[in-house]
Amino acid sequence: MLHARIRFFWDDLQLAVMQHTSDMEFRLAETPQVDSIIERYINEMLVLTAGDDVLPGKVTARGIDEADIVDEVMWWYRVEYSVNESVERVHVSNRLLFNVFEDQRNLFHLKTRRGRERAWAFSWSDDNVTMRLN
């Protein structure tokens, strides 16, 4: 099992989902219905594959990190990816928020099975990487 914790500025996430779904009435809310919409957005924009198999992510938790300034409020989601123990590498394509911001940069952190912390930066021109899990 791989675990990801994805953090977004609330207004960036809301705008990205509005544009991605063409639903200009979309509003973030702490509901299962909104969680499902966010899960779909994450699975379409953050794609993990093992060989030819796409690994669907499942939102297992969500939360809000409050801030004194409303534009700095962060929404986070914990996403689980089921990965067979025999899989040694996972390919990641990370285009979260790229549908809104041309200068978007995303950081992706992974703890390998051996406990080693790894981090990758994604941008428009560098949006995918193959990662070793061991």
C-alpha positions in Angstrom: 0.0 0.0 0.0 1.3 3.5 -0.9 0.0 6.5 1.0 -0.1 10.0 -0.3 -1.1 13.2 1.5 -2.0 15.9 -1.0 -2.3 19.5 0.1 -4.0 22.3 -1.8 -4.7 26.0 -1.2 -8.5 25.8 -0.9 -9.2 28.4 -3.6 -6.8 26.9 -6.1 -8.4 23.4 -5.6 -11.9 24.8 -6.0 -11.0 26.7 -9.2 -9.2 23.6 -10.6 -12.2 21.4 -10.0 -14.6 24.0 -11.3 -12.7 24.1 -14.6 -12.0 20.4 -14.8 -15.7 19.5 -14.3 -17.1 22.6 -16.1 -19.3 23.0 -13.0 -19.0 26.7 -12.1 -21.3 26.2 -9.1 -18.8 23.7 -7.5 -17.9 24.5 -3.9 -15.6 22.7 -1.5 -17.4 21.1 1.4 -16.7 18.4 3.9 -19.1 15.9 2.4 -18.8 12.4 0.8 -20.2 13.8 -2.5 -17.4 16.4 -2.7 -14.8 13.9 -1.6 -15.9 11.7 -4.5 -15.5 14.6 -7.0 -12.0 15.4 -5.5 -11.0 11.7 -5.7 -12.0 11.7 -9.4 -10.0 14.9 -10.0 -6.9 13.5 -8.2 -7.1 10.2 -10.1 -7.3 12.0 -13.5 -4.5 14.4 -12.8 -2.2 12.3 -10.5 -1.8 9.0 -12.3 0.2 6.1 -10.8 0.9 3.1 -13.0 2.7 -0.2 -12.3 3.5 -1.7 -15.7 0.4 -1.4 -17.8 -1.9 -1.2 -14.7 -3.3 2.1 -13.5 -3.4 2.3 -9.7 -6.6 4.0 -8.6 -6.3 6.2 -5.5 -8.9 6.1 -2.8 -9.4 9.1 -0.6 -9.4 7.8 3.0 -9.3 11.0 4.9 -9.5 14.8 4.5 -8.9 17.8 6.6 -8.5 21.5 6.7 -5.4 23.4 8.0 -6.8 26.7 9.0 -4.8 29.9 8.6 -5.1 33.6 9.8 -5.3 34.6 6.1 -8.2 33.0 4.2 -6.1 32.6 1.0 -3.6 30.4 3.0 -6.2 27.9 4.2 -5.1 24.4 3.1 -7.3 21.4 2.3 -5.6 18.1 2.5 -6.5 14.6 1.4 -5.0 11.2 2.3 -5.0 8.9 -0.7 -4.2 5.2 -0.7 -2.9 3.2 -3.6 -3.0 -0.6 -3.5 0.3 -1.9 -4.9 1.3 -5.6 -5.1 4.4 -6.4 -3.1 6.1 -7.7 -6.2 6.0 -4.3 -7.9 9.4 -2.6 -7.8 8.7 0.6 -9.7 5.7 3.0 -10.1 5.4 5.6 -12.8 3.9 8.8 -11.6 2.4 11.5 -13.8 1.5 14.6 -11.7 -0.5 17.3 -13.4 -2.5 18.5 -10.3 -3.6 22.1 -10.8 -1.9 22.3 -14.2 -5.3 22.8 -15.8 -5.4 26.2 -14.0 -1.8 27.4 -13.5 0.9 27.4 -16.2 3.6 28.0 -13.6 2.4 25.3 -11.2 5.0 23.2 -9.5 4.1 20.1 -7.4 6.2 18.3 -4.8 5.7 14.6 -4.4 7.1 12.8 -1.4 7.4 9.0 -1.1 8.6 6.8 1.7 10.1 3.7 0.1 9.4 0.2 1.5 12.8 0.4 3.2 11.9 3.6 4.9 13.9 6.0 2.7 12.2 9.4 2.1 12.3 10.6 -1.5 11.0 13.7 -3.1 10.4 14.8 -6.7 9.3 18.2 -8.2 6.9 18.3 -11.1 6.3 21.1 -13.5 4.7 21.6 -17.0 7.9 20.5 -18.7 8.7 17.7 -16.3 5.5 16.1 -15.2 6.4 12.4 -14.8 8.9 10.1 -13.2 9.4 6.4 -12.5 10.1 5.7 -8.8 11.7 2.7 -7.2 9.6 1.4 -4.2 12.5 -0.5 -2.6 
